[in-house]
């Protein structure tokens, strides 16, 4: 293959990947784990949990984690854009369920 064909194929693949990210609303941040914030690099990160959360019925371990920010109540409804993690320093949210 000549050089022009290789460049054309490579650029077409990159464009297709970008279109897929846009159509499926995917961010590069969605591939980061929850050990550190991808924006500010803080290790003070919490995980969202979804479902009915009533503090008076929760156990003491769950309540302590919520107070520390390790667990973050996310509400009852999970949709396509529901975040998985939140930085407790800059409040950036990332990841998808």
C-alpha positions in Angstrom: 0.0 0.0 0.0 1.2 3.5 -0.7 1.5 6.1 2.0 -1.7 8.0 0.9 -3.9 4.9 1.4 -2.4 4.3 4.8 -3.0 7.9 5.9 -6.6 7.8 4.5 -7.4 4.5 6.3 -5.9 5.7 9.6 -7.8 9.0 9.5 -11.0 7.2 8.6 -10.7 4.9 11.6 -10.0 7.9 13.9 -13.1 9.7 12.5 -15.2 6.6 13.1 -14.0 6.3 16.7 -14.8 10.0 17.3 -18.3 9.6 15.8 -18.9 6.5 18.0 -17.9 8.4 21.1 -20.2 11.3 20.2 -23.2 9.1 19.3 -23.0 6.9 22.4 -22.1 9.9 24.6 -18.9 8.3 25.8 -16.1 10.3 27.4 -12.5 9.2 27.9 -13.1 9.8 31.6 -15.6 6.9 31.5 -12.6 4.6 31.3 -10.9 5.9 34.5 -11.4 3.9 37.7 -12.3 5.3 41.0 -8.9 5.4 42.7 -8.1 9.0 41.7 -9.9 12.0 40.0 -8.9 12.3 36.4 -9.2 16.2 36.6 -7.4 17.2 39.8 -5.7 13.9 40.6 -7.1 13.9 44.1 -7.5 10.5 45.9 -10.5 11.8 47.8 -13.1 10.0 45.6 -16.5 8.6 46.4 -18.7 6.0 44.6 -22.3 6.7 43.8 -24.9 4.2 44.8 -28.4 4.2 43.5 -31.7 3.1 44.9 -33.9 4.2 47.8 -31.7 5.7 50.5 -33.4 6.5 53.9 -30.7 7.3 56.5 -32.9 6.2 59.4 -33.0 2.7 58.1 -29.4 2.3 57.0 -26.7 0.6 59.2 -24.0 2.5 60.9 -21.3 1.4 58.5 -23.2 2.8 55.5 -24.0 6.1 57.3 -20.3 6.5 58.2 -19.2 6.0 54.6 -21.8 8.5 53.4 -20.6 11.1 56.0 -17.0 10.6 54.9 -17.9 10.9 51.2 -16.9 7.4 50.3 -20.5 6.6 49.3 -22.7 9.2 47.6 -26.5 8.7 47.3 -27.3 9.0 43.6 -31.1 8.8 43.7 -33.6 6.1 42.8 -33.2 6.2 39.0 -30.2 5.0 37.0 -30.0 6.1 33.4 -27.5 6.0 30.7 -25.7 9.2 32.0 -25.6 8.2 35.7 -22.1 8.8 37.0 -20.1 6.1 38.9 -17.6 8.3 40.8 -17.3 11.8 42.2 -14.3 13.7 43.4 -15.0 15.2 46.8 -12.5 18.0 46.2 -13.4 19.4 42.8 -16.8 17.6 42.5 -16.1 16.3 39.1 -18.2 13.3 38.2 -17.2 10.5 35.8 -17.7 6.9 34.8 -21.0 5.2 33.7 -23.0 2.4 35.2 
